Each structure stands twice: as structure tokens, then as C-alpha cells.
Amino acid sequence: MKLKTSVWLTYFITSMIISTSGLFGQTLLVTIDEVGFSANSCARTLTTHVSNGSGNYTYQWSLTAPGIPFPGPNNLRTVTTYLDITTDFIVFVRDVSTGATGYSSVTVPRILLGSFDIFIPNVFTPNGDGYNDTWFVADADKGFGAINAYRYELSIFNTSGYSLFSKSETITLGSNGLLGGNIEWNGRVNGTGTIVPNGTYTYSLRLYNCSGSQLIEGYIQVFGFFTISVNPNPATNEINITFATNTTEAPNLERQIPFIIHIFNDKQQIVKSVKVRDSNSTTIAVDDLPKGNFILHIISNGETHLRHIFLE
């Protein structure tokens, strides 16, 4: 976020311009050249240029960030900063030979320093239902903000230590670096092959910023090799709910995971609940329910899958 120039600094700049122009009749044309402003740069370098002076100048740099002194020697044409806060840099230039002055300013983005702001989930369901299909590293608020890193190296392994997926990337554009959602895995071998079977997998993630790197390791639970079918729909007397394995993705998978089914009416009230154990299917009588629209909440392994049904 760009910090606003304080009132006293604005007054000082305005006074300098007015008094200088009135006394000498000339204002120096000052610009600032910026180097190292990419996300993976750990130093920001600013160089002053004057286009209409004698060449003999003094320089005075200042910051608009309150309470932060200028980081380093002040009377220099070129300065380098390593601040972890975004702020405006202002340079005042005085021509020693003529007395003319001028100034310029530039917003300098922070460099990525300090701890990483991340949240790493430990379960996902790559079953194509549009909910929780992709595992990804989020920001600390479980969203898509900056995570204070510019590079990552990710590897996913099965329980035998075999590498199933690996990817690395360095962000150079902009100044925010990596965002929540940039680091992800879709559950497929090498990212394009078949979806891995249900089970536990390990990840190795190394993050980089200007403070160094950190290796983070953990586990991911994958529950994804099934589709949920609800038939008939519309229904009259009963509905059949089946968890069907995908034989293309996981031909040897046998699903024996308990699940709970809640039926909600259009007033968001639970009108019927069923618990299923050691089975891939169940039949629920619905002839005691009124006609209309209902929503099934099918809960398994902490994940909720929604299905719409109509009773006639």
C-alpha cells in the first residue's frame, strides 16, 4: 500500500519550489531511474538524473514513511535500499553553481523479507465435482494474497518414496511475489497423468525470499476416486445413492469409507439423515416427504458434496 506524504513534507516541498523559483527563476528537471524492482530482487537501486543543470549538485533524500530514517548516506546521486515496507522516496537536488533546485519522487515497493505467510491444507478430493479438486498453498488467511516468497520448489511422493509430481517457479514480474494458489497440485501423476489413488502422500516444499529459504514437509490425504450418482431424479418413492469408483483412474480401488447423508428442504431444514458404513451404496425412502426441491449433503472424510433432487 502506498503511504501518503505527511503534511509537513508536502509543505516543505511546496515552499522549496516557490522560494527557489522566485529567487533564481529556474527549477531543475529531476528524474529517478529505478533498478531492481522485480519480485525476486533483494535490493532497490535509485539513481538521480538532472537534465538542465551545471552538473555540480548536492542531493538530499527522504522517505514518506513516518518514523523511518533514511537508510544510509544521504548526499548521494545513487542510493540502494533494502526496506521491508513500501514507501515513497523523494530526492531534493541543488545546483551548487546556480543555486537552482528541483525534486522528484518514486514509490519503492518493499523487498520480500521475513517469515512466509502460508496455510497448507492436508486433504483434497480430486474427483471433478468442482469442490476442493486441487491442493494448493494459500496465504495465512486461507486466501489468495501474497505469501512473502518469490520462489518455490515442490515435490510430491507416495509412501514408497516415488516422486509423483515436481515443479519449481520463480516470480519476477511485479513486486508481490507468489500468491496463494500459485503453488498447486491437481492430484495427477506429473500433473497430466492419471489421478493418484486414495491414500496418504508426502510433500516437500521449499520457499525462498530475501531472508533465505525454508523447507516445509508434511502429508496430504487424497480422497478422490469416486463419483456420486443419485437415481432416479426426479424421484417418487426412493432414491439410490452410489459411490462409484473410476476404473480408469483407480482400477483396484475398493471404497469402504463411511458417509452421512442429510436431506435439506427449501427452508434449509434437515428432513432426513442416513448413516452408511461398509457399503458403496444406499437406498433412501422419500415417499414420506412432500413434493418439491431438496438438497442432499453427502459427507465423507470431512468433505461435503451437494446434490440436487426433485420429488414428484
MOHU-V736746 format. One record per residue. N is the residue number from 1. PSI is psi in whole degrees, -180 to 180 (NA if undefined). Layout:
# MOHU-V736746
((N/PSI) (N/PSI))
This chain:
# MOHU-V736746
((1/132) (2/127) (3/140) (4/143) (5/136) (6/160) (7/-42) (8/-34) (9/-39) (10/-43) (11/-41) (12/-44) (13/-48) (14/-43) (15/-40) (16/-44) (17/-46) (18/-48) (19/-39) (20/-46) (21/-38) (22/-33) (23/-42) (24/-16) (25/15) (26/140) (27/130) (28/142) (29/107) (30/134) (31/162) (32/126) (33/134) (34/131) (35/142) (36/37) (37/11) (38/164) (39/-33) (40/12) (41/136) (42/16) (43/138) (44/123) (45/131) (46/130) (47/130) (48/138) (49/134) (50/128) (51/-10) (52/35) (53/-170) (54/-20) (55/-9) (56/100) (57/158) (58/152) (59/143) (60/114) (61/151) (62/165) (63/154) (64/-12) (65/121) (66/139) (67/5) (68/116) (69/161) (70/130) (71/84) (72/-175) (73/145) (74/-44) (75/64) (76/147) (77/-39) (78/131) (79/153) (80/134) (81/152) (82/35) (83/145) (84/27) (85/139) (86/130) (87/169) (88/135) (89/132) (90/133) (91/128) (92/130) (93/135) (94/129) (95/113) (96/-33) (97/-38) (98/-18) (99/-5) (100/151) (101/165) (102/172) (103/165) (104/161) (105/158) (106/144) (107/123) (108/115) (109/151) (110/153) (111/158) (112/98) (113/154) (114/-164) (115/161) (116/138) (117/88) (118/156) (119/128) (120/112) (121/160) (122/13) (123/145) (124/166) (125/87) (126/65) (127/5) (128/14) (129/3) (130/4) (131/118) (132/37) (133/-19) (134/135) (135/130) (136/156) (137/122) (138/173) (139/179) (140/-22) (141/15) (142/32) (143/-153) (144/27) (145/-179) (146/143) (147/8) (148/39) (149/152) (150/-10) (151/149) (152/156) (153/118) (154/136) (155/141) (156/134) (157/151) (158/-177) (159/-17) (160/0) (161/8) (162/133) (163/124) (164/-26) (165/139) (166/145) (167/147) (168/154) (169/143) (170/126) (171/124) (172/-30) (173/146) (174/-165) (175/-4) (176/-25) (177/-150) (178/144) (179/160) (180/131) (181/-16) (182/-33) (183/113) (184/163) (185/132) (186/6) (187/3) (188/148) (189/125) (190/14) (191/-12) (192/-12) (193/-154) (194/156) (195/138) (196/153) (197/161) (198/142) (199/-168) (200/133) (201/157) (202/149) (203/148) (204/115) (205/123) (206/127) (207/149) (208/139) (209/-169) (210/-7) (211/-11) (212/-152) (213/160) (214/133) (215/126) (216/127) (217/148) (218/-168) (219/149) (220/130) (221/128) (222/122) (223/98) (224/-8) (225/59) (226/156) (227/152) (228/122) (229/139) (230/117) (231/151) (232/165) (233/105) (234/157) (235/161) (236/-54) (237/-36) (238/161) (239/144) (240/125) (241/126) (242/133) (243/106) (244/130) (245/152) (246/106) (247/-22) (248/-42) (249/-39) (250/79) (251/-23) (252/11) (253/132) (254/119) (255/117) (256/42) (257/128) (258/149) (259/157) (260/139) (261/123) (262/134) (263/121) (264/139) (265/-175) (266/-5) (267/12) (268/34) (269/140) (270/121) (271/-14) (272/143) (273/143) (274/135) (275/134) (276/130) (277/144) (278/39) (279/153) (280/1) (281/164) (282/156) (283/130) (284/126) (285/132) (286/10) (287/-12) (288/1) (289/150) (290/164) (291/150) (292/-168) (293/140) (294/156) (295/128) (296/129) (297/106) (298/114) (299/126) (300/132) (301/35) (302/-2) (303/140) (304/127) (305/131) (306/138) (307/140) (308/136) (309/157) (310/129) (311/132) (312/NA))
